Amino acid sequence: MRANSHTWTALGALLAAATLLATGCSASESTPEPTPTASSSTAATTPPPAASPSPSPSSTFGNTGDPIDDAYEQFWLGFLNAQTLGDPTYPDMTRRATGQALAWAQEVVRAYVANGWVRSIKPGFALHERVTSRSKQQARVTDVQDWTLWPLVVRSTGQQVPNSTPRQCITADLTRQDGTWLVTTLVFTQSGC
């Protein structure tokens, strides 16, 4: 495990009420998770009760020293905050992605808002990214994420959404544009990693 995994483990512990990541899948190589509509029994239509802590965004990021790793981690941190706030145009997310990856992230944030869902980080959650290829303009990262430590929950009750994916294998392509690394595509595979 890389040294920066400790940063994410600490982030998970500090953000037990915060949230992260979506259940969407790329059209190729993946088995999509069901996405119930707002009329389903797991949807929430009311705001969280006052006694329940509302998730709050985080700005914690530990520089890895690798601009590709940094870009990948910053994308997920931006997504964390976007889905926590329910804002598909959240600048820290939209500055870190483009193309299919950005479209996926924005669609997932919108779906979470419509369904009253949010991802909630539990202690021990960490990204396990590894750069598997790189050139001056392109890179590929693989990652295995334990979503049992990052469950999809009903925002108003904290109850876990049934049939949530327990583990995701992620392949991300990044492109360097104007000196900045951006996540361009994400492929999710629920097994075989």
Backbone torsions as a table, in degrees:
resi	resn	phi	psi	omega
1	MET	NA	136.9	-179.6
2	ARG	-70.6	158.2	-179.6
3	ALA	-59.8	-33.7	-176.7
4	ASN	-73.2	-12.9	175.2
5	SER	-61.1	-30.1	177.4
6	HIS	-63.6	-35.9	177.3
7	THR	-60.2	-44.4	-178.8
8	TRP	-71.4	-34.2	176.4
9	THR	-63.4	-44.7	177.4
10	ALA	-63.8	-40.5	177.7
11	LEU	-59.4	-44.0	178.9
12	GLY	-60.1	-42.9	179.8
13	ALA	-65.8	-39.8	-178.8
14	LEU	-74.6	-23.8	-174.7
15	LEU	-112.7	42.2	-178.0
16	ALA	-55.0	-29.6	178.5
17	ALA	-93.2	-9.2	179.9
18	ALA	-80.1	177.2	-173.0
19	THR	-138.8	164.2	-178.5
20	LEU	-159.9	150.1	163.3
21	LEU	65.0	158.0	-172.8
22	ALA	-115.6	174.0	-177.2
23	THR	-108.3	6.9	-177.9
24	GLY	-69.4	165.5	-179.9
25	CYS	-136.8	155.6	172.7
26	SER	-73.0	154.9	-178.6
27	ALA	-64.4	-26.9	-178.9
28	SER	-105.7	149.0	172.8
29	GLU	64.1	11.6	-173.5
30	SER	-134.4	156.6	172.8
31	THR	-106.9	111.2	-176.4
32	PRO	-68.2	147.2	174.6
33	GLU	-85.4	143.5	179.5
34	PRO	-56.6	142.0	177.5
35	THR	-121.4	88.4	179.0
36	PRO	-61.3	155.2	178.4
37	THR	-88.1	174.9	-178.0
38	ALA	-62.1	-16.6	-179.8
39	SER	-86.4	-3.2	-179.1
40	SER	-71.4	165.3	-177.2
41	SER	-69.3	-17.5	-179.7
42	THR	-91.7	-3.4	-177.2
43	ALA	-76.7	146.0	175.6
44	ALA	-110.7	135.1	-179.2
45	THR	-117.0	0.5	179.3
46	THR	-119.9	154.8	178.6
47	PRO	-68.0	162.3	179.9
48	PRO	-60.4	146.2	176.6
49	PRO	-62.6	154.5	-176.9
50	ALA	-59.7	-32.2	-177.9
51	ALA	-73.3	-20.5	-178.6
52	SER	-86.2	128.4	179.8
53	PRO	-67.3	133.2	177.0
54	SER	-81.9	139.2	175.4
55	PRO	-60.3	148.3	177.0
56	SER	-129.1	148.8	-178.5
57	PRO	-68.0	160.1	179.2
58	SER	-121.8	148.1	175.2
59	SER	-117.1	13.7	-177.8
60	THR	-73.4	123.8	175.1
61	PHE	-148.4	128.5	177.3
62	GLY	-105.2	119.2	-179.3
63	ASN	-61.2	129.4	-179.0
64	THR	-88.8	-15.9	-174.8
65	GLY	88.7	-5.5	177.9
66	ASP	-118.6	117.3	-176.0
67	PRO	-61.8	-26.7	178.2
68	ILE	-73.2	-48.8	175.2
69	ASP	-57.5	-44.5	-179.6
70	ASP	-58.9	-45.5	-179.2
71	ALA	-62.2	-42.5	179.4
72	TYR	-63.1	-49.0	-179.7
73	GLU	-64.4	-39.4	179.3
74	GLN	-66.3	-33.6	174.9
75	PHE	-60.0	-49.0	-177.9
76	TRP	-66.8	-36.7	176.1
77	LEU	-65.0	-40.5	175.5
78	GLY	-62.3	-40.5	177.4
79	PHE	-64.7	-43.4	176.9
80	LEU	-51.3	-51.4	-177.7
81	ASN	-68.6	-39.6	-179.9
82	ALA	-61.3	-46.3	-178.2
83	GLN	-74.7	-29.5	175.7
84	THR	-64.6	-43.4	-179.5
85	LEU	-83.0	-14.3	-176.0
86	GLY	71.3	33.2	-175.2
87	ASP	-119.9	99.1	-179.3
88	PRO	-69.7	-7.3	177.4
89	THR	-109.3	17.9	-178.1
90	TYR	-54.6	121.1	-172.0
91	PRO	-56.7	-38.7	-179.2
92	ASP	-67.0	-21.1	174.5
93	MET	-86.8	-47.6	-174.7
94	THR	-68.5	-23.2	176.2
95	ARG	-77.8	-13.5	-174.3
96	ARG	-105.4	-3.1	-175.5
97	ALA	-145.7	162.8	177.1
98	THR	-153.4	170.7	174.5
99	GLY	60.9	-140.7	-176.5
100	GLN	-58.9	-39.9	-178.0
101	ALA	-63.1	-44.5	179.1
102	LEU	-67.9	-42.6	178.9
103	ALA	-60.4	-43.3	178.1
104	TRP	-59.7	-50.8	-177.0
105	ALA	-60.2	-44.4	-179.5
106	GLN	-66.5	-39.9	178.6
107	GLU	-63.3	-42.0	-179.9
108	VAL	-65.6	-43.7	178.1
109	VAL	-59.4	-44.6	178.8
110	ARG	-61.5	-42.8	179.9
111	ALA	-64.5	-41.3	177.9
112	TYR	-61.7	-43.4	178.8
113	VAL	-61.8	-47.7	-177.8
114	ALA	-61.6	-33.8	-177.6
115	ASN	-93.9	-7.2	-178.2
116	GLY	75.3	30.7	-176.6
117	TRP	-107.7	164.4	173.9
118	VAL	-159.6	151.0	174.0
119	ARG	-92.5	136.4	-174.9
120	SER	-117.9	120.5	-179.5
121	ILE	-76.1	134.5	172.9
122	LYS	-108.9	157.9	177.3
123	PRO	-54.7	137.9	178.9
124	GLY	100.3	-13.2	179.0
125	PHE	-65.8	138.8	178.1
126	ALA	-153.1	149.8	167.6
127	LEU	-79.5	146.9	178.9
128	HIS	-128.0	49.9	-174.8
129	GLU	-74.4	152.2	176.7
130	ARG	-145.2	127.0	176.6
131	VAL	-75.2	119.5	-177.1
132	THR	-101.5	-18.8	173.8
133	SER	-156.1	150.7	179.2
134	ARG	-155.4	147.7	170.5
135	SER	-140.0	-172.0	-179.9
136	LYS	-64.8	-29.7	-173.7
137	GLN	-118.8	-13.9	-175.7
138	GLN	-137.6	152.5	177.7
139	ALA	-152.1	159.9	175.0
140	ARG	-131.0	137.6	179.4
141	VAL	-124.9	138.5	170.3
142	THR	-113.2	152.1	-175.1
143	ASP	-153.0	143.5	172.2
144	VAL	-120.2	123.0	-177.5
145	GLN	-119.9	129.8	178.3
146	ASP	-88.1	99.7	-175.9
147	TRP	-80.7	-2.3	170.0
148	THR	-69.7	-21.3	175.7
149	LEU	-96.5	10.5	-175.2
150	TRP	-149.0	50.0	-168.6
151	PRO	-70.5	153.4	173.0
152	LEU	-85.2	123.2	-176.5
153	VAL	-128.9	159.4	172.8
154	VAL	-74.7	122.7	-173.8
155	ARG	-56.7	-41.1	-173.9
156	SER	-76.7	-22.7	-175.2
157	THR	-119.6	-21.7	-174.6
158	GLY	79.9	1.3	-179.8
159	GLN	-71.8	135.9	-179.1
160	GLN	-68.6	138.0	177.6
161	VAL	-73.6	127.6	-179.1
162	PRO	-60.0	150.6	175.8
163	ASN	64.3	25.7	176.0
164	SER	-71.4	144.3	-179.2
165	THR	-65.8	130.9	-178.9
166	PRO	-84.3	-23.2	-175.2
167	ARG	-152.5	140.4	178.2
168	GLN	-128.6	135.5	169.8
169	CYS	-102.5	125.5	-173.6
170	ILE	-121.5	133.8	170.1
171	THR	-116.5	123.1	-178.2
172	ALA	-120.3	133.0	172.0
173	ASP	-101.8	139.8	178.8
174	LEU	-125.2	147.2	177.5
175	THR	-128.4	142.1	177.0
176	ARG	-90.9	120.1	-179.8
177	GLN	-126.7	120.9	-179.1
178	ASP	52.4	39.8	176.9
179	GLY	82.6	1.0	-178.2
180	THR	-117.3	131.3	176.0
181	TRP	-79.5	129.6	179.1
182	LEU	-124.4	140.4	172.8
183	VAL	-75.3	124.9	-176.3
184	THR	-108.4	-36.3	178.3
185	THR	-138.8	149.1	175.8
186	LEU	-131.7	130.7	174.1
187	VAL	-121.7	126.3	-179.3
188	PHE	-107.6	133.0	175.9
189	THR	-128.8	129.2	-175.0
190	GLN	-88.3	-3.8	177.0
191	SER	-150.3	167.6	175.8
192	GLY	85.4	20.8	177.3
193	CYS	-120.2	NA	NA
